[in-house]
Amino acid sequence: ENIMKKIVSIFMSLIMVLTLVPMLFSCTTTGEGGDSSAEESSAAPVVVRTPAELLIGTWGFDLDFSKAANAAYEALGMKGLVMESVILPLVFEFKADGTAVMAVEEGKADAFVADYVDKSVKAFENYMLKMLKDSGQEATIDDIYQALGQTKEEYAKSIADSMDTSDFESSQKYVLKDNKIYMYDEANNETLNEKEYVVM
């Protein structure tokens, strides 16, 4: 499954909970005793907004990117290579025209890449040292990079160069239908898939 679809799916599951909270608090009751009719007449009218109206706007979402990275390592047969938590700060903007835009939060891309590189290097080193030790070989971190034919700094730079935070930018269409929200990417010739949705 495409990682962008996974990110959107996780986010939408959370956002549906958030949109329901204001709706729950829109239901008011009067206390016991006193003149409830007077309280009702003086109180401001309750405005109940639909889920579609509540969804429109900009939402922040912190994604633990290490979970996706660790799943990828495991799929490649490197189950013991485990990266520490790396937070990817995302922003989703849902527009009234049915467009949903996702991007890395402004000003935080460089910090994310630096954190990702640092923890990727540490995870790699720990994995290699353990693998060598389990096979009965003693080695240092310097030995590992010497075998790779590059320095630690060069290895870290290769990871940083492979990271492009614009890959996390996405503009998709969303549709609310029968209390379900569907998302699809017209730019990639996707159409609404009746089997892929989040229940509101």
C-alpha positions in Angstrom: 0.0 0.0 0.0 1.3 3.5 -0.9 2.7 5.3 2.2 0.7 8.4 1.3 -2.5 6.5 1.5 -1.5 5.1 4.9 -0.8 8.6 6.2 -4.1 9.9 4.9 -5.9 6.9 6.4 -4.4 7.3 9.8 -5.1 11.0 9.8 -8.7 10.7 8.7 -9.4 8.1 11.4 -8.2 10.7 14.0 -9.9 13.7 12.4 -13.2 12.0 12.4 -13.0 11.7 16.2 -12.1 15.4 16.5 -15.0 16.6 14.4 -17.4 14.7 16.6 -16.2 16.4 19.8 -17.7 19.9 19.1 -21.0 18.2 18.1 -21.2 16.4 21.5 -20.8 19.6 23.3 -23.4 21.4 21.2 -26.1 19.5 23.2 -26.9 21.6 26.3 -29.1 21.0 29.3 -30.5 23.2 32.0 -29.6 22.6 35.7 -32.1 21.5 38.3 -34.0 24.3 40.0 -34.5 27.9 38.9 -36.4 29.1 35.9 -35.2 26.9 33.0 -37.3 28.9 30.5 -35.5 32.1 31.5 -32.1 30.4 31.1 -33.0 29.1 27.7 -34.3 32.5 26.5 -31.2 34.4 27.6 -28.7 31.8 26.4 -27.1 32.2 23.0 -28.5 30.0 20.3 -26.7 26.7 19.8 -25.3 26.4 16.3 -24.9 22.8 15.2 -22.4 22.4 12.4 -22.3 19.4 10.1 -19.3 17.1 10.0 -18.6 18.5 6.5 -18.5 22.0 7.9 -16.3 21.0 10.8 -13.8 19.3 8.6 -13.1 22.4 6.5 -9.9 24.2 7.7 -6.3 23.5 8.6 -5.4 20.6 10.9 -2.0 19.7 12.4 -0.9 16.1 12.7 2.3 14.6 14.1 3.1 11.3 12.5 5.6 8.9 13.9 7.5 8.1 10.7 9.7 5.5 12.4 6.8 3.0 12.3 6.7 3.1 8.5 10.5 3.0 8.3 10.7 0.0 10.7 8.0 -1.8 8.7 10.0 -1.3 5.5 13.2 -2.6 7.2 11.3 -5.7 8.3 9.9 -6.2 4.8 13.5 -6.2 3.5 14.5 -8.9 6.0 16.1 -6.6 8.5 13.7 -7.2 11.4 16.3 -6.3 14.0 17.0 -2.9 12.5 14.8 -0.6 14.7 14.7 3.1 14.5 13.7 5.3 17.4 10.7 7.6 17.2 10.9 10.3 14.5 8.1 12.8 14.3 7.0 14.1 11.0 4.9 17.2 11.5 2.2 17.4 8.8 -0.5 19.9 8.0 -3.8 19.0 6.3 -6.0 21.7 4.8 -9.5 20.7 3.8 -11.1 23.2 1.4 -14.8 23.8 0.7 -14.2 22.9 -3.0 -13.6 19.3 -2.0 -9.8 19.5 -2.1 -7.5 18.2 0.6 -3.9 19.4 0.7 -1.1 17.8 2.8 2.4 19.1 3.4 5.1 19.2 6.0 4.5 22.0 8.6 6.3 25.2 7.4 9.7 25.6 8.9 10.0 22.1 10.3 11.2 20.1 7.3 15.0 20.5 8.0 14.6 19.5 11.6 12.7 16.4 10.6 15.3 15.4 8.1 18.2 15.9 10.6 16.4 13.8 13.2 15.6 11.1 10.7 19.2 11.0 9.5 20.6 10.9 13.0 18.3 8.0 14.1 18.8 6.1 10.9 22.5 6.1 11.4 22.2 5.0 15.0 19.8 2.2 14.0 22.1 1.0 11.3 25.2 1.0 13.5 23.3 -0.9 16.3 22.0 -3.4 13.8 25.4 -4.1 12.3 27.2 -4.4 15.6 24.6 -6.9 16.9 24.6 -8.9 13.7 28.4 -9.2 13.8 28.4 -10.1 17.5 25.8 -12.7 17.0 27.9 -14.3 14.3 30.9 -14.4 16.6 32.8 -11.5 15.1 34.1 -8.5 17.1 34.0 -5.2 15.3 33.9 -1.5 15.9 31.8 1.2 14.3 34.9 2.3 12.4 35.3 -1.2 11.1 31.8 -1.1 9.7 32.3 2.1 7.8 35.7 1.0 6.5 34.0 -2.1 5.1 31.4 0.1 3.5 34.1 2.2 1.9 32.8 5.5 3.3 32.9 7.6 6.4 30.1 8.0 8.9 29.6 11.5 7.6 29.4 10.4 4.0 26.8 7.7 4.9 24.7 10.2 6.8 24.9 12.6 3.8 23.7 9.9 1.5 20.6 9.4 3.7 20.0 13.1 3.8 20.3 13.5 0.1 17.7 10.7 -0.4 15.2 12.6 1.7 12.9 15.0 -0.2 10.1 16.3 2.1 8.2 17.5 -1.0 7.4 13.8 -1.4 5.0 14.3 1.5 3.1 17.0 -0.3 -0.2 15.8 -1.7 -3.3 17.3 -3.2 -6.3 15.0 -3.3 -10.0 15.2 -3.8 -12.4 14.2 -0.9 -16.0 13.4 -1.0 -18.5 13.0 1.9 -21.2 10.4 1.1 -23.5 8.5 3.4 -21.4 9.4 6.5 -18.3 8.1 4.7 -15.3 10.1 3.5 -13.5 9.1 0.3 -10.2 10.4 -0.9 -8.6 10.0 -4.3 -5.8 11.6 -6.4 -7.0 12.9 -9.7 -3.4 13.7 -10.7 -2.6 10.0 -10.7 -5.7 9.2 -12.6 -7.4 7.8 -9.5 -11.2 7.8 -9.1 -13.4 7.4 -6.1 -13.1 3.9 -4.8 -16.2 2.7 -3.0 -14.2 0.3 -0.9 -11.7 2.8 0.5 -13.3 5.2 3.0 -13.4 6.3 6.6 -16.7 6.1 8.5 -17.7 9.3 10.2 
